[in-house]
Structures are given as C-alpha cells and as structure tokens.
Amino acid sequence: MELKKAVSEKRAVVIALDQGMEHGPSDFNDWGMDPANIVNALTPHADGIMMNRGIAEITKPKCSLVVKLTGKTALCERLMQAPLASVEDAKKLRASAVAATVYVGSPEEQNMMAFAGRMITEAKRAGLYSMGLMYPRGPLVKDKHDPAIVAYAARAGAELGFDCIKTHYTGSKDSFSRVVKACPKPVLMAGGGKTTDAAFLTTVKNVMEAGAAGVVVGRNVWQHKTPLKMLEAVNEIVKHDSSAGIALRCLK
C-alpha cells in the first residue's frame, strides 16, 4: 500500500534502515550488512522504507521510499542532526516522502526546527509527504519516554507542519493514547532497540490500540533470525488487528 494511504487508514508498516548512520555497522549481522538483502527481502511486504540518500542510491525499494534528510553519528556528543540531503535529492530518487529529526529540548533545537520548517515547505511544493522524527533529548529531558514530554514533542511536530510524526513509545497503551490525542497529525511508533519477540509484538499491539497510525520498525525485524516472519507478525497486528499471541504464531 502507498505510504500516505496506509498512514491515513492507520495501517502503516515502515521499515527503518537509517541505523548505519545513527549507530554504525555494529547494528548489522552478516546478512543485514548488505542493505540490498534487507531491501529485497522486506520491502515487498511493507508500506515504506526510510533510509539515507547514500543507501537509497544503491538499492531499489519495492515500496514507498522515505529519504531521511538529516543525521548524525553516535561518535558525536552534540545533540544536533545535520542536514545531509535536500528535497530535490529525494525527488531525483523518486521518493514518496522525506523525513527529518528534531531533538526537542536540545540546545540545537532551533537549528533543527528551522531546517525542518524549510524542508516541509519544499516537500509540500514538490508533492512529497513529510515525516517528523520528534525525539525528546536535552538537559531538561530526564526521561525521554515520559508521556508528557513525548506528547509535547509530538505536538511540536504537528505545529511545525509535518504530515506524520514518529516518536518514542511511552511504555503503556494508556499513556501512548494521550500522546496520540495531543497530536492532531498521525502518530507512528519508533520501533526502538532490540527486545524479545513477545515484548516487541505486545508493544506493537498496545500502540495500535492506543490509536497510532502505524509503526516504524528496524532492528526488531531485520536483526531477527527470521526477518520476514517477524515482519509478517507485525503486519498481522497492524493490518489485521490480530492479538500479539496470534502474531507470535507467525514465527513458528
């Protein structure tokens, strides 16, 4: 399904593959080290895939391409995502959408918001969808999963004008539902770090029951011993309203 349509129907499953920039090659096993393996195996079964320009140039996703226009490495302490590409670059790659990260609460927040604002304007002119990765990070952020702070970050993304918002899970269905209610744009959950199969699929179920428009998943899928089966399990919940228990059967 086309990404914009999937988000509007609250059935979006997006693969995240920007971790090579954000975390380095240590995130990838031997199979996943070649991005073509992940793209070829998973994108026919997803609504979109988010990646940086360099990886998009060497792969051919079989779903909507989301080009991430900002980034940083884990080796830099500065809480700042630098502009890495443009809307024009995304258009040349035939992307359906662009994405940018804003660390809400960072001393560099204003610079990231200024770039995001310009990106959103250019994306609207170009007819591209926009995704805001709104993450609370900074001196005043004691807990990046605090529901009130996550809701603030999500709302800030809507205020900026992003078409949809990706942000942290807050730990429970009730608290995440408050994030969704606080944000007048569709909210998608950031898949987060690797965890157990049951815990991850339970989180996906809770997020969808909280009213989210979908999920953006990475390591919990392509680091899995059977990535395609895990993606099938996620789709079972997001697309078919199945329970986490039923979804777990996909992994058998």
N, C-alpha and C positions, 0 to 999 in steps of 0.2 A: 504494500500500500504506500502511496506517496506520503511523505513525512507530514506535510501540513494537514492533509486529510486525516491521517492517523491521530495526530495531536487533537484535532477538533472533535474527533469521535472518542477521545480518551482511551486510545488503544495503541499508543506508540511504544515501540521497542527499538531503541537506538543503540548501536554498538559504539563504545568509546575506544578509540585507538590513538590517543594523543600521549599515552604514557611514556613513549620513547623519549619525548622532550621533557616531560614533567618529572620522570623518575629514573630514566636511563635504561639500558639494556637488561639490568638485573631483574626487571619485571617479567621477562620473557623466557620461556623454556625453549628447547631446541626447535620444536615445531613452530612456535609463535615468533621466534626471532626473525623469520622471514614474513613481513607483513602480508605478502601475497597469499600465504597459507590461511591466515585469518580472514582476509577479504573474500577469497574464493569459497571457503567453507561456510561462512556465516552470513554474508550479506544477502544471498538469495532468500533468507528467512528472516530478515529484519526490515524495518521501515526506513532506516537511515544509518549512516556511519559517520562519526566525527573524527577527523584526523587533521594533521598539519599539512601544509601545502606540499612539502617535500615528499611525503608518503603518498599523498593523493596523486602526485605526478607519475609515480611508478606503479600504481595499482589501478584497477578499473572496477570500482564497486558496482554491484548489481542491485543497488538500492539508492535512495536519495543521499547525495554527498553533502556533508556539512563540513565546510572548511573552517578550522579554528584559526582566527586571525591574530591571537595573542598567545604568549607563552613565556615560560621561564624554566630554568633548570633547578634541580634540587641542590646544586652546589652554590647557589646564590642566596644569601640571607635576606636580601632586600625584598620586601613584600610588594613586588611590582611585576605585573605582566607586561612585557614589552610588545609593541606592535610588530608582527612578523610578516604580515601579508595584507593585501587590500581586497576590497570588494571586487575590483577589476580582475585581480588574480583568481578569485573564486569563480567569476563568470567564465574566464578562459578555461577553467577546469570543468565547466558545465555543472557547477554545484547547484543544489536546490536551496541551500541555506548557508549562513555564516554564523560564527559563534565567537564570543569574546568573554573573558573572565574579568570580573571585578571583585577585588578583595575588600569587602565592606568593613570599614574600621581601620584599614591600613593607612599609614601616613602618606602613602601614594594614591589613596583612593581617588582624589580629584583628577589625577592624570589618567587613570584607567576609566573613570566615568566620562571624561572629555573624549577619549578615543571611542568609547562605546557609543556615545551620542552621535559622533560623526559617522561611525560605521552604520548605525541604524538608519540614519538619513540616506546614506548612499545605497544601502540594501533596499530600502523602500523604492527608491528611484529605479533600481535595477530589477525589481520584481523578485527579490530573494527574501526568504524567510530568515528571521534572526532569533538566535538563542543566546540568552544571557546566563553565564555560569556565575551565580551570585553566592560567594562564599565568605562568611564572616571570618576575618583574620586581622589581628592587630592588637595593640597594647591594652585596649579596653575589653577585648573579647576573651573572657576567661574560659568559656566553654563554647566551641564552635557548633555544638549540637543543641544549645539552649533554644527551646522553641520560640521564645520571644525574639531572640536575636536572629534566628533563621527566618522568622516571619518578616522581620524588618528588612533583611537582605532581599528576600523575595519581592517584597513590596517596592523596594528601591529599584529593582529590575523592571517592574511594571511601570513605575514612574518614568524611568529612562525611555521606555518605548519598545523594549524587546517584545517579540511576538510570543515567546515562551521562555520559561525560567527553569534552569536546572539548579538544584541546591541539595544540601545535606538532609538526610533522614534524621528526624529528631528522637527516635527511639521508641515511639509508640504510635498506634493508629490515631488516638485521640489528639495527641499533640501535633501530629503532622496535618491532621484535618484543620487545625487552627492556622497553620501556615497556608494551606490551600485557600481558606476563607479570607485570609488577609491579603491575598494576591489576586487582582482581577484579570490576570493573564494565566494561561495554562501552566501548571507546575509539574515538572518531571523530577524524579528522584535520581541523585547521583549514586551510582552503584557502590562506591566505596571500596575498601580494602577486602582482601580475600577472607572468607569466613566459611563455616560449614554449609553444606548443601541445604540442610533443613532450616538453618537460621536465615540464610540468604533468601530462600523462597518464601519463608514466613514474612520477612520484611517486604518483599515484593507484593505479597497479598495484602498486608496491612496498608501499604502505600496506596494501592489501587482502591481499597475500601475507604480510604481517607479522602478520596476524590481526585487523586492525581490524574494527569493526562497520560502518564506512561512512565517509563524508566529508561535511564541511560546506563548501560551495563558494560563493563570491560573485563577486569581481572577475574571476577567470579564466573565468567563464561569462558574466555579464551585461555585462562590458566587451568581450567578444569580438565580432568583426564579424558573426558568425552565432551568437548565443547559444543558440538552440535546437539547432543542430547540435553545439555543444560540450557541451551537457547530454546529448544523445544519446550522444556519445562517452564521457562519464563513466559513464552508465548501462550502456554496452556492457561496460565493465570491471567495475563494481560488481555489476551484476545477472547478467551472463552469463560472467564470468571470462575475457573476451577479453584479448588482449595489447594493449599500448599501440599497436603497429603497426596492428592491426585497428581499434582505436578511432579512430585518426587518419584512416582512410578515411571515417568519418562526416562529416569536414569538407570532403570533396571536393565 
